[in-house]
């Protein structure tokens, strides 16, 4: 679906899948990235940023080494900030920046 340009249908399907906590975190993170990409292509940058931050949340709540998880989450924080700068409001940018600041602290 995502490759055929049917972003609306893909979003509906992926939103359902990402909420399924029985799925492994890595799969749910990939779904979040796909959701972000779909929303980006539809120019809904606020939703795009939301899904990048959801991926960050999943990464940080997954089992494993905090430093490694934080390093994996940093790029997604940057993408969330970029998305919010394109189409969110200043509060969205501030929240994403604070999340990034927290993640940077974990990565040290």
N, C-alpha and C positions, 0 to 999 in steps of 0.2 A: 504493500500500500504506500509506504513512504517514498518508494522509488518511482511510483507512478504519478506522483503529484497529488494524491488524495490525502492531503494533510489532515483535514477535518476528521475523516474516518480513522486515520491512523491515531490521532490524538485520543479519540474515544476509546479505542482498543487498548492503547498503551496506558492510559490513566487507570484502567481497570487492572492491568497487569502489575503496575508499579505498587499498587495498594496491597497486593497479595504477599503478605509477610512470610508465607511458606516458601517463597522463591528465594534463592540465594541472594545475598546483598549485591554481588557483582552484577547479576542479571538485572536487578532492580535499578542499579546505577546506570547501566546501559540504556534501560527504558527511559530514565530521566533525561539522559543526554539526547535520545531520539525525540522525546517530547520537546525539549528545548529547541532542537533543530527545526522541528515542524512549526513551532510557534515563531521562530525566527523567520522562516520562509514565508509565513503568513503575516509578517511584520507586527506581530503581537509581542513586543519586546518585554513587556512587563511579565507576561506568562513565561516567556523564555527564561528570564532571570529567576523566576520562582522555581522552575524545574532544575536549574543549575544549583540553587541553594538546597533543594530537596536532595539532590545527589550528594551534596556535601554532608547533609544530615545523616544520610544512610551510611556514607563512608565512615563518619566519626562514631556512629553507634555500632558498627560492625566489630566483631572481635579482631584482635590483632594489635600490633605495635602502634602506639599513638603517634610516634614520629613519622613512621611510614605512611600512616593514614593521612596525617596532616599534609605531607608533601604531595600526596595524590589529590588532595582536596584544593590545594592552592590555585591550580589552573582553573578549576571550576568556579572558585570565588572571583577570579579575574573576569571570567566570562559573564558571571552574574552582574558584576559591576558595569561592564561594557553594555550589556543588554539594558539594564536599568537607565544608564545614561542616554541611551537611544530612545527609550520610550516609557520609562517609569517616572516616578516623581522623586524629589530630593530625599524623602524619607526612605524610599526603596534603596537608593544609592547609599545612604547612611547605614542602613541595616546591613547591606552586603559588605560594606567597608569594615564594619565592626566584626562581622563574622570572619572576614579575612584577617583582621588584626588578631583575633582569638586563635585562628588556625596557624598564623605565623608564630605565635607564642608556643603552640604545641610542637611545631617543627624544629624548634631550637634544642 
